[in-house]
Structure formats: structure tokens, C-alpha cells
Amino acid sequence: MKDATDRKQSAISDAVPEELARLGIQRMCGLLLQLPLQWGALLEGINPKVHLANVAGISKSRLAVGALDRLRPSTLRRAEVHSQRLARERAIGAGWTAEEFEQAVATVPQLSDGLPSKLGELFHFWSKEDGVTLEETIRQAIALEDFVVHLNAAASDGAFRGAQQAALGFLRFDLDPAPGPVHSQAEWEEAESWQTVQRLADRLLMYAIEGLFVTLDAEWGAQYLAGLRSYPVLLGVSPDVTLNTEMKLQRRNGIRRPVRKLFELTFVIAERGHSGRWPDGPPGRSAVAAILEQSDSHAGNYFDGTRALTLRAFEVWWLRLTAHMRGKFERTEQMAAPMMLARVALLWQDYWIKTESGKPRSVIVLDKDEYQRRWQAIRRRLFARIPEGQGTWPDWVKAQLSSPSAGSSPPASSGRSS
């Protein structure tokens, strides 16, 4: 009798971690499926739940009762009509014609089940707004979302083999000629538990999201900076850290945040675009403050992260910056804004630098060598469609774009406490 009881307790003990892992996969997938919503809210500078209430017509009281990742698919689908109507109003307010908006909606990317790809749709509309082609980026966004949808469905149904097959199908999609360790199909084929699937999925999904930005970098950068030789320009707004001898963040200027680097890089790009030559170095805080028509401390608050930047605030910065450059170099034409650079900087600052009581507690930094390897592979694939420009980058700009963090650098994608 005791042996039977012990076996029963052991089976229950084994089942609990498996069930928690399966539920953890569902939660992870739910959060990833809400990325377009989260990103849209962040760029607008508002709370995601408030943003969902605004764009989807769901009451704030309804949202208050649960997490965003637990909203029913039917609830989100009912919100689509309201969301699209509001999107139409905003697009027309921004200068689109009704026909242009309807055409953009008619060509929204679809998942394998025929439903709209929300992540693909995000990049689809960004490409329309910026006047660029993002075929490869959108293709990867659709594949990633398809994988998450199928993984979530398998976990919800307790279909372990379905989760396994969803991952293997996604791995076969990736065209990276030198795949990293997350691409081990053997690990997925040998997986026999939800706990293993959760561990592998977490690693694969993070690698895939980074790959989405790498692809965007290769595709958007080569078009926006078409006159220049291709370079991974989004790296120019990734966080950099300087560590002390104890491998903690240096107290003063320990982090060069994406928003600070956005101000610096766009200033440099604007000057080169208006004058035809590169400045000798990045602007200081005073130069940024002068363009903003604010105090040095105001600009410094952007630099150190105590003041949040929104996409609308960046647009104001760009208009003032280019007006300054047109006057300085006697130009008349308006230079197109690098909106994608701003979007990525804002997303990376929010997701990769975590603070507590106004102080940084963790920072995620890119493995820049691996990032550049992936970027080069994609850029080679895109060369026939988007050829190289001839303009060169100065060494100091290339060093800022792609050099490791100053001082002692932590490993890739590792959190560091201050």
C-alpha cells in the first residue's frame, strides 16, 4: 500500500513541473502575440492597456480584470473593426488618401491559416509610411508569428508532438547559412518533455526576434542610406556599457542608451545628408539641447533615461534638426526622417534596459560579432534587389556602430546589475 502511495505521489510530483512548463509556454506565446500592441503603445508613450482600450474599443474596466496575454482571441477579433477604423482616421490625418489606406489594408500579410499577421502587418504599415520595401522582414515576421500561433495551440491542447513539429518547421524556414546553437534540430527531435520544450522555445524565440531586427537592419538600412555602402546601422542605437573592475556598471556614463545614441546618430546622418560630408564627431549634449531649444539638463535627461522619448517627440527633433541643417548649409529640400531608427531605439531602450527607483538594474547587450555575421548573410541575399551604394563611412562612425561596448564587455544578451 505504501509503495503504491509513494508511486502516486511521485507521479504527481513529476506532473506538476510538466504542467507548469506547458502553461509557461502558453504565457510566453500569449505575450509574444501581443508584441505589436506592446510596441505600438511604447512608441506612443502610453500604457499598453490604455492603448488597447483606445485602438480596440475594449473598456478599461474589462482590461483591468486580467493580463493582456489572457484576452480571448474572440475578444481581440471583435476589436479589429474598431481598431481598423481608428487606424484609417489616423492615416488620413497623416496625409494618406482613403485609396492608399484601403490598398494597404487589402495587402496586409496573412498567416498560414488565412488570418492577418499582426506582426507582419506592423512592418507592412511601417514600410508604407516610410516608402521602403520590407519583403524579407515581413516574410520573417509572418514565419515567426505562425510558429508562435502553432506552438501556443499545441501547448493549449497538450499536444507535445505538435509543439515539436511546429519548432522543426520553423527551423527549416531559417536560411541562415551558419546557424547558431539554437538551431539544433537534434535537440528538438530528442525532446521528451514540456520542460525541455519550454527551455528550447525560449532560446529559439529570443534568437528569432533578434533575427527580425537583423533582417530589418539589412533591408531598411540599405534603402534609407542608399547612397552609402551598407552597414548595420541599427547597431548604432543598441545599448553599450562600461564596466568597472568588479564587472558592474561604471557609476558615471556606465550606459550609452539607445535614445542618446539616436540623437547622436541622426544628427550625424542629417549633417552628412545636407553638407555631403561627415562631421568630425558626434554632437555633445549642448548641441542637442540647442536644436531642441531646451536646456542642457533637458537634453541630459534624455541621454540618461530620466526623460522618455516618444515617436512624436522624435519627429519634432528631426524637423528642428533638419531646419537647422538647411539653414546652415543653404539647402531647401526636406530630408526624409529615419523613422525606423527611432522606432528601434525606443523599443530597445524600453526592453533592454530595466530600472528600479530610477536606477539601472539590468542591461541586455548584443553580441555584435554574431549580429554582424547574421546581417552580412542577409545582406548578401538581398544584394540583387537592393544594390550597394558607393559612399563611405568614416572610421569613427563605424567604430560607434559596431565596436564592442567600451571597457570590459559582458557576454551577449546578458543582464548586468549596477
C-alpha positions in Angstrom: 0.0 0.0 0.0 2.8 2.4 0.9 4.7 1.6 -2.4 1.5 2.4 -4.4 1.0 5.7 -2.4 4.7 6.6 -3.0 4.4 5.9 -6.7 1.2 8.0 -6.9 2.9 10.9 -5.1 6.0 10.6 -7.3 3.8 10.7 -10.4 2.0 13.8 -9.1 5.4 15.4 -8.3 6.7 14.7 -11.8 3.5 16.0 -13.4 3.5 19.4 -11.6 6.7 20.7 -13.3 5.5 19.5 -16.7 2.1 21.3 -16.3 3.9 24.4 -15.2 6.2 24.3 -18.2 3.2 23.8 -20.5 1.4 26.7 -19.0 4.6 28.8 -19.2 4.8 28.1 -22.9 1.2 29.4 -23.3 2.0 32.5 -21.4 5.2 33.1 -23.4 3.3 32.7 -26.6 0.5 35.0 -25.4 2.9 37.7 -24.6 4.7 37.4 -28.0 1.4 37.5 -29.9 0.8 40.9 -28.1 4.1 42.3 -29.3 2.5 44.6 -31.9 0.2 46.0 -29.3 3.0 46.5 -26.8 5.3 48.1 -29.4 2.6 50.4 -30.6 1.9 51.6 -27.0 5.5 52.1 -26.3 6.1 54.2 -29.4 3.1 56.3 -28.4 4.4 56.7 -24.9 1.3 55.3 -23.2 0.3 52.3 -21.1 -0.4 49.2 -23.2 -3.8 48.6 -21.6 -4.8 52.2 -22.2 -3.5 51.8 -25.8 -5.6 48.7 -26.3 -8.6 50.4 -24.9 -8.0 53.3 -27.3 -7.4 51.4 -30.5 -9.6 48.4 -29.9 -12.6 49.8 -28.2 -12.3 47.4 -25.2 -13.3 49.1 -21.9 -10.6 49.9 -19.4 -12.6 48.1 -16.7 -12.6 44.9 -18.9 -8.9 45.2 -19.3 -8.3 45.8 -15.6 -9.5 42.3 -14.7 -6.8 40.4 -16.5 -3.4 40.4 -18.2 -3.2 41.3 -21.9 -1.9 37.8 -22.8 -5.1 36.3 -21.4 -7.6 38.2 -23.6 -9.7 35.8 -25.6 -8.9 35.5 -29.4 -12.6 36.3 -30.0 -12.3 39.5 -27.9 -9.4 40.6 -30.0 -11.1 39.7 -33.3 -14.2 41.8 -32.3 -11.9 44.7 -31.6 -10.4 44.5 -35.2 -13.2 46.6 -36.8 -12.8 49.4 -34.2 -9.0 49.3 -34.4 -9.0 49.5 -38.2 -11.4 52.4 -38.2 -9.2 54.3 -35.9 -6.1 53.4 -37.9 -7.8 54.7 -41.0 -8.6 58.0 -39.3 -5.0 58.4 -38.2 -3.6 57.5 -41.6 -5.8 60.1 -43.4 -4.9 62.6 -40.7 -1.2 62.0 -41.5 -1.7 62.7 -45.2 -2.8 59.3 -46.7 -5.6 59.2 -49.2 -8.5 56.9 -48.5 -7.5 54.8 -51.5 -3.9 54.5 -50.3 -5.1 53.2 -46.9 -7.6 50.8 -48.4 -4.9 49.4 -50.7 -2.5 49.0 -47.7 -5.3 47.1 -45.8 -6.0 44.9 -48.8 -2.4 43.8 -49.0 -1.9 43.1 -45.2 0.2 39.9 -44.8 -1.6 36.7 -43.8 -0.7 33.7 -41.7 -0.9 30.2 -43.0 -4.5 29.9 -41.7 -5.5 32.9 -43.7 -5.9 35.3 -40.7 -4.0 38.6 -40.7 -0.4 38.5 -39.4 -0.4 41.2 -36.7 3.4 41.3 -36.6 3.7 41.3 -40.4 1.0 44.0 -40.5 3.1 46.2 -38.3 6.1 46.1 -40.6 3.8 46.3 -43.6 2.4 49.6 -42.5 5.8 50.9 -41.4 7.1 50.2 -44.8 4.2 52.1 -46.4 4.7 55.0 -44.1 8.5 55.1 -44.8 8.3 54.4 -48.5 10.6 51.3 -48.3 10.2 47.7 -49.3 10.5 45.2 -46.4 9.7 41.9 -48.2 12.3 39.8 -46.2 11.5 41.4 -42.9 7.7 40.8 -43.3 8.3 37.2 -44.5 10.3 36.5 -41.3 7.7 38.3 -39.2 4.9 36.0 -40.6 7.0 32.9 -40.1 7.7 33.8 -36.5 4.1 34.6 -35.7 3.0 31.4 -37.4 5.4 29.4 -35.3 4.1 31.1 -32.1 0.5 30.5 -33.1 1.1 26.8 -33.7 3.2 26.4 -30.6 0.5 28.1 -28.5 -2.2 25.9 -29.9 -0.1 22.7 -29.3 0.6 23.8 -25.7 -3.1 24.6 -25.1 -4.2 21.2 -26.4 -1.4 19.4 -24.6 -0.1 18.2 -28.0 3.5 17.7 -27.3 4.4 16.3 -30.7 2.6 19.3 -32.3 4.8 21.7 -30.4 7.8 19.7 -31.6 6.8 19.8 -35.2 6.0 23.5 -35.1 9.5 24.2 -34.0 11.1 21.9 -36.5 9.1 23.6 -39.3 10.3 27.0 -38.2 13.9 25.8 -38.0 13.7 24.6 -41.6 12.4 28.1 -42.7 15.6 29.9 -41.5 18.0 30.4 -44.3 21.0 31.4 -42.1 24.0 29.6 -43.7 25.9 29.3 -40.4 23.2 28.7 -37.8 23.9 29.2 -34.2 23.4 26.7 -31.3 19.7 27.5 -31.0 19.2 25.9 -34.4 20.0 22.4 -33.2 17.2 20.3 -34.8 18.6 17.3 -33.0 17.7 18.8 -29.6 14.2 19.4 -30.7 13.9 15.9 -32.2 15.2 14.4 -28.9 12.9 16.5 -26.6 10.6 14.4 -24.5 9.2 16.8 -22.0 7.4 20.2 -21.9 10.2 21.4 -19.6 12.7 20.8 -22.5 10.4 22.4 -25.0 10.0 25.5 -22.8 13.8 25.9 -22.5 14.4 25.4 -26.2 11.5 27.6 -27.2 12.6 30.4 -25.0 16.0 30.4 -26.6 14.8 30.0 -30.1 12.2 32.8 -29.9 14.7 35.3 -28.5 17.1 34.3 -31.3 14.3 34.8 -33.9 13.2 38.2 -32.5 16.8 39.4 -32.7 17.0 37.9 -36.3 13.9 40.0 -37.2 15.8 43.2 -36.2 18.9 42.0 -38.1 16.8 41.5 -41.2 15.2 44.9 -40.8 18.6 46.4 -40.4 19.9 44.8 -43.7 16.7 45.7 -45.6 15.7 49.1 -44.3 19.3 50.5 -43.9 20.3 49.7 -47.5 17.3 51.7 -48.7 17.3 54.7 -46.4 21.0 55.1 -46.8 21.1 54.0 -50.4 24.0 56.3 -51.3 26.3 54.6 -48.8 27.9 51.2 -48.6 25.8 49.0 -46.5 26.5 48.9 -42.8 24.4 47.5 -39.9 23.1 50.9 -38.9 20.7 49.7 -36.2 23.7 48.6 -34.2 24.3 52.3 -33.8 21.4 52.6 -31.4 22.0 49.4 -29.4 22.9 49.8 -25.7 26.6 50.0 -24.8 28.0 49.6 -21.3 31.2 50.4 -19.5 32.0 48.1 -16.6 34.3 48.7 -13.6 36.9 46.3 -12.3 34.1 44.5 -10.3 32.2 43.9 -13.5 29.5 46.3 -12.5 28.2 49.3 -14.4 30.5 52.3 -14.1 28.7 54.9 -12.0 29.1 57.8 -14.4 28.1 57.2 -18.0 28.0 53.4 -17.5 25.4 53.0 -20.1 25.1 54.7 -23.5 21.4 54.3 -24.0 19.7 53.9 -27.4 17.9 57.2 -27.1 21.2 59.1 -26.6 22.7 57.2 -29.5 19.7 58.0 -31.6 20.2 61.8 -31.1 23.8 61.5 -31.9 23.5 59.2 -35.0 20.6 61.2 -36.5 22.5 64.4 -36.0 25.4 62.9 -37.9 23.3 61.5 -40.7 21.5 64.8 -41.1 24.7 66.8 -41.4 26.1 64.3 -43.9 22.9 64.4 -45.9 22.8 68.2 -46.0 26.5 69.0 -46.4 27.8 65.9 -48.3 30.4 65.3 -45.7 30.7 63.7 -42.3 31.2 65.7 -39.1 34.4 65.1 -37.1 32.5 63.5 -34.2 29.1 63.1 -32.6 27.3 66.1 -31.1 27.5 66.8 -27.4 24.6 67.4 -25.1 24.7 71.2 -25.6 24.4 70.8 -29.4 21.4 68.5 -28.9 19.8 70.9 -26.4 20.3 73.9 -28.8 18.4 72.0 -31.6 15.7 71.1 -29.2 15.6 74.7 -27.9 15.8 73.4 -24.4 18.3 73.5 -21.6 21.4 71.2 -21.3 19.8 69.4 -18.4 16.7 68.7 -20.5 18.8 67.0 -23.2 20.8 65.3 -20.5 17.6 63.8 -19.1 17.0 62.2 -22.5 20.6 61.0 -22.5 20.4 59.3 -19.1 16.9 57.9 -19.5 15.1 60.0 -16.9 13.0 61.6 -19.6 11.1 59.3 -22.0 11.2 60.0 -25.7 8.2 59.2 -27.9 7.9 58.8 -31.6 6.1 62.2 -31.9 8.9 63.9 -29.9 11.5 62.4 -32.2 9.6 63.8 -35.2 9.8 67.3 -33.6 13.5 66.7 -33.0 14.0 65.7 -36.7 12.1 68.7 -38.0 14.1 71.1 -35.9 17.4 69.4 -36.7 16.8 69.4 -40.5 15.6 73.1 -40.4 18.9 73.9 -38.6 20.9 72.0 -41.2 19.0 73.6 -44.2 19.8 77.0 -42.8 23.4 76.1 -42.0 24.2 74.6 -45.4 21.8 76.6 -47.6 19.5 73.7 -48.6 15.8 73.8 -49.4 14.7 70.2 -49.7 13.3 68.3 -46.6 15.3 65.2 -45.8 13.2 62.1 -45.1 13.2 61.2 -41.4 14.9 57.9 -40.3 11.7 56.8 -38.5 12.8 53.1 -38.4 15.9 54.1 -36.5 13.8 55.9 -34.0 11.3 53.0 -33.6 14.1 50.5 -32.9 15.9 52.8 -30.4 12.7 53.4 -28.4 11.9 49.7 -28.4 15.4 48.6 -27.4 15.7 51.2 -24.6 12.5 50.0 -23.0 13.0 46.3 -23.4 16.7 46.0 -22.8 17.4 48.5 -20.0 15.5 47.8 -16.8 15.4 50.3 -14.0 14.3 50.4 -10.4 13.6 53.6 -8.5 15.3 55.5 -11.3 18.5 53.4 -11.3 19.5 50.8 -13.9 19.3 47.3 -12.6 20.0 45.2 -15.7 21.1 45.8 -19.3 21.0 43.4 -22.3 23.7 44.0 -24.9 24.1 42.4 -28.3 26.8 40.1 -29.4 27.9 42.4 -32.1 30.1 39.9 -33.9 27.2 37.4 -34.2 24.8 40.2 -35.2 27.1 41.3 -38.0 27.6 37.8 -39.2 23.8 37.3 -39.5 23.5 40.8 -41.1 26.1 40.0 -43.7 24.4 36.8 -44.6 21.1 38.5 -45.2 22.7 41.5 -47.0 24.3 39.1 -49.5 20.9 37.6 -50.1 19.3 41.0 -50.7 22.1 42.4 -52.9 20.4 41.7 -56.2 17.3 43.5 -55.2 19.0 46.3 -53.2 22.4 47.0 -54.6 25.3 48.7 -52.7 25.8 52.5 -52.6 29.3 53.9 -53.1 29.6 56.4 -50.2 31.9 55.5 -47.4 31.5 55.7 -43.6 34.2 57.4 -41.5 36.1 55.2 -39.2 34.8 56.9 -36.1 31.2 56.3 -37.1 31.9 52.6 -38.0 33.5 52.2 -34.6 30.5 53.5 -32.8 28.1 51.3 -34.9 29.9 48.0 -34.5 32.6 48.1 -31.8 32.1 46.2 -28.6 31.0 48.2 -25.6 33.6 50.4 -24.1 35.6 48.9 -21.3 35.1 45.3 -20.2 32.2 43.9 -22.2 29.7 41.3 -20.8 28.7 38.2 -22.9 26.0 38.6 -25.4 22.4 39.1 -24.2 23.4 39.0 -20.6 21.8 41.1 -17.8 24.2 43.1 -15.7 23.4 44.7 -12.4 24.7 48.0 -11.4 
